[in-house]
Each structure stands twice: as C-alpha cells, then as structure tokens.
Amino acid sequence: MYSGGEKGQPFKKFKASSKFEDTRKGIVDDDYVYGGEDAYDDDDGKTKDFSKLELKQDHPNRPLWACGNGRIFLETFSPLYKQAYDFLIAIAEPVCRPESMHEYNLTPHSLYAAVSVGLETETIVAVLNKLSKTKLPKEMIKFIHDSTANYGKVKLVLKKNRYFIESPFPEVLKTLLRDETISRARLISEIYVSIVQLEMDLQSPKQQVKLKACMVNC
C-alpha cells in the first residue's frame, strides 16, 4: 500500500490480484473478480477503447472516470481530488498512480472491506455516480450489488462453548431457516420455553397439542 494522498510521486505500481491470501480464501472463487481472470489484460497489447462511455454534461467538474470493466481513473488535478481519493481507497484497490492520473479497480475483496467499515451498498453506488464523469455502467452497479448484498448481515458468535448465528435482519434469518441443517440446529430460548410450558399447564389437552406444535415450529 502507499501512504497518504500525495500527488506527483512517480509511477508507483500495485499488484491487483484476484487471488486473496486472507481468511476469506475459499469463499470467493479465484476467477470471481470483475469481468473474470483476464478482465484487465490486453490480449493483443492494444489500448482499450472507452470512447463509448456516456459523459455527463458537467463532466469537467467531476474528478473520476468509471469504466465498464471495473477500472476507475482519478484526476489528481481536480479540485475534488482529496474527497474522491478518500472514497476510492475505501472501496477499491490501487493499481498505479502517475502524476496526473491514479488508477483503481473494484474487487470483491475491496468492496467487502468497504461494507465491513459501515459503507452501505446504495451509498457506494450513489457517491461513485456523483463523482463520475460518466454514467455508471450497469455492469459496475450489478457487480457492486452482488459483491456487497449479504456482507456483514450475519455474525457467527461463540457463547459458552457454543456457536450462534446472529443477525439484526429478520429477512436474512428467515432465509437461513429454509436450510434444513440450520433449521434443525435452531435454538429456542429457555425463557420462551418456560412461558409456553406455563401456558400448557393452564390449557386443555387439545390446546396443549397446539401449543406443542407452536413451540416446535414458531
């Protein structure tokens, strides 16, 4: 990594790889990067053509270019350089930074890091669109959504030598409960069981059967 957001330093290269050597290795396939393994390679050695990108009317006032292959280019001479720089280092991986133009790319790993510090999917898309000289490509928006949709919504917590799955999102928990293995391991709290047992003691036999079913299925 490089330090600060200083401009004018000569051609500092960064390796942007799809193979992550971290605790998430194995979760994301090696080829599951934006556009595939060779998304950024010029097979014929020619420069890629981004002339089809649709410029916004006020593009001179915006600091960066967002391209369909996941590349982001930041103008270091823009008045908004510092704000854009701070945002990009939070969501993307640096590739190189010549004097006038810095280059970044989006990866599942960089987007995971972004949401892990509190950035939401729609915030990433909205800010990127606000800073971009071009309309955000649909491929880029989809990639951001696919890479961040479920990150940070579930936690695996160790309590009293037992692992628990926790989430503040009810819809996520409902989805997890559709899995047979997770559903069988579902824990009903002791307080809930005590309340149901008390109600059962006060009910008729037929009502007890219904309450037993509720205790198992609710």
C-alpha positions in Angstrom: 0.0 0.0 0.0 1.1 3.6 -0.3 0.9 6.3 2.3 -1.2 9.5 2.1 -2.8 11.0 -0.9 0.2 12.9 -2.1 0.3 13.8 -5.7 3.3 14.0 -8.1 5.1 10.8 -7.0 6.4 8.8 -9.9 4.7 5.7 -11.2 4.2 3.5 -8.1 2.8 0.2 -9.2 0.5 -2.0 -7.1 -0.4 -5.6 -7.7 -4.2 -6.1 -8.1 -4.8 -9.9 -7.9 -8.0 -11.9 -7.8 -6.3 -14.5 -5.6 -6.8 -13.4 -2.0 -4.4 -14.7 0.7 -6.6 -14.0 3.7 -9.2 -15.6 5.9 -11.8 -15.3 3.1 -9.8 -17.6 0.8 -12.0 -20.3 -0.5 -15.2 -18.2 -0.1 -14.6 -16.3 -3.3 -13.5 -18.3 -6.4 -10.2 -17.2 -7.9 -12.0 -16.3 -11.2 -14.8 -14.4 -9.4 -13.4 -10.9 -10.0 -14.9 -8.2 -12.0 -15.0 -9.5 -15.6 -13.1 -12.7 -14.9 -9.4 -13.5 -14.5 -8.4 -11.7 -17.7 -10.7 -8.7 -17.4 -7.8 -6.2 -17.2 -5.4 -7.8 -19.7 -5.0 -6.6 -23.2 -4.6 -9.8 -25.1 -3.4 -8.1 -28.3 -1.4 -5.5 -26.5 -3.6 -2.7 -27.7 -5.1 0.1 -25.7 -8.7 -0.5 -24.6 -11.3 1.9 -26.1 -13.5 3.7 -23.6 -14.9 6.2 -26.2 -18.4 4.8 -25.9 -18.7 5.9 -22.3 -21.5 8.5 -22.0 -20.2 11.7 -20.5 -22.4 13.8 -18.2 -23.0 17.4 -19.2 -21.0 18.8 -16.2 -18.2 16.2 -16.5 -15.4 18.8 -16.3 -16.5 19.4 -12.7 -16.2 15.7 -11.7 -13.0 14.1 -10.7 -13.1 10.5 -12.0 -13.9 8.1 -14.8 -15.8 4.9 -14.0 -15.4 2.3 -16.8 -17.4 -0.8 -17.7 -14.6 -3.2 -16.8 -14.3 -2.0 -13.2 -11.4 0.4 -13.7 -11.6 3.8 -12.1 -9.4 6.7 -13.1 -8.9 9.7 -10.8 -7.7 13.1 -12.0 -5.1 14.3 -9.4 -5.5 17.9 -10.6 -9.3 18.0 -9.8 -10.4 20.3 -7.0 -12.3 17.3 -5.6 -9.3 15.1 -5.7 -8.9 14.7 -1.9 -12.5 13.8 -1.3 -12.6 11.4 -4.2 -9.2 9.8 -3.1 -10.5 9.2 0.4 -13.6 7.5 -1.0 -11.7 5.3 -3.5 -9.2 3.9 -1.1 -12.2 2.8 1.0 -13.9 0.9 -1.9 -11.3 -0.1 -4.5 -7.7 -1.4 -4.8 -5.0 0.9 -6.1 -3.3 -0.2 -9.3 -0.9 2.7 -10.2 -0.6 6.4 -9.6 1.2 8.5 -12.2 1.5 12.2 -11.6 -1.8 13.3 -13.3 -4.0 10.2 -13.1 -4.4 7.5 -10.5 -5.9 4.1 -11.3 -8.0 1.8 -9.2 -10.1 -1.3 -9.7 -13.1 -2.8 -7.9 -12.7 -6.3 -6.5 -14.9 -8.4 -4.1 -12.2 -8.1 -1.5 -12.1 -4.2 -1.6 -15.9 -4.0 -1.5 -16.1 -6.4 1.4 -13.6 -4.1 3.2 -15.9 -1.2 2.4 -19.0 -2.6 3.9 -17.1 -4.0 6.9 -16.4 -0.4 8.0 -20.0 0.7 7.6 -20.4 1.7 4.0 -23.8 0.6 2.5 -24.3 -0.7 -1.0 -26.5 2.2 -2.1 -24.1 4.7 -0.6 -21.2 3.3 -2.6 -23.2 3.4 -5.8 -24.6 6.9 -5.1 -21.2 8.5 -4.2 -19.4 6.8 -7.1 -22.1 8.1 -9.5 -21.8 11.6 -8.1 -18.1 11.7 -8.6 -18.0 10.0 -12.0 -17.8 12.0 -15.3 -19.7 9.2 -17.0 -22.9 7.4 -16.2 -22.1 4.3 -14.1 -22.2 1.2 -16.3 -24.9 -1.3 -15.5 -22.2 -4.0 -15.1 -20.5 -2.0 -12.4 -23.7 -1.3 -10.5 -24.6 -5.0 -10.6 -21.1 -6.0 -9.5 -21.3 -3.7 -6.5 -24.7 -5.1 -5.5 -23.6 -8.7 -6.0 -20.4 -8.2 -4.0 -22.0 -6.4 -1.0 -25.6 -7.5 -0.8 -25.1 -10.0 2.1 -21.8 -8.9 3.6 -21.9 -8.1 7.3 -25.5 -9.2 7.7 -24.7 -12.4 9.7 -22.3 -13.0 12.6 -21.0 -16.3 14.0 -20.7 -15.8 17.7 -19.2 -18.1 20.3 -21.1 -18.1 23.7 -20.5 -20.7 26.4 -18.6 -23.0 24.1 -21.5 -22.9 21.6 -21.6 -21.2 18.2 -24.6 -19.0 17.4 -25.7 -17.3 14.2 -26.9 -13.7 14.8 -28.3 -11.1 12.5 -30.3 -7.9 13.0 -32.1 -8.6 9.7 -35.2 -10.7 10.1 -35.4 -11.5 6.3 -31.9 -12.9 6.4 -32.7 -15.2 9.4 -35.8 -16.4 7.6 -33.7 -17.2 4.5 -31.2 -19.2 6.7 -34.0 -21.1 8.4 -35.0 -22.5 5.0 -31.8 -24.5 5.1 -32.6 -27.9 6.7 -29.3 -28.1 8.6 -29.6 -24.7 10.1 -33.3 -25.2 10.8 -32.6 -28.4 12.8 -30.0 -26.5 14.9 -32.3 -23.7 15.8 -32.3 -22.9 19.5 -35.5 -21.9 21.3 -34.7 -19.7 24.3 -35.3 -21.1 27.7 -37.5 -18.1 28.6 -39.7 -18.8 25.6 -40.0 -22.5 26.5 -40.9 -21.6 30.1 -43.7 -19.3 29.0 -45.1 -21.8 26.7 -44.9 -24.6 29.3 -46.8 -22.4 31.8 -49.5 -21.8 29.2 -49.7 -25.5 28.5 -50.3 -26.2 32.2 -53.3 -24.0 32.1 -54.8 -25.3 28.9 -57.0 -28.3 27.9 -55.3 -31.4 26.3 -56.3 -30.3 22.8 -54.9 -26.8 23.3 -51.7 -28.3 24.7 -51.2 -30.2 21.4 -51.5 -26.9 19.5 -49.1 -25.2 21.9 -46.5 -28.0 21.5 -46.7 -27.6 17.7 -46.2 -23.8 18.1 -43.2 -24.4 20.4 -41.6 -26.5 17.7 -42.4 -24.5 14.7 -42.6 -20.9 15.8 
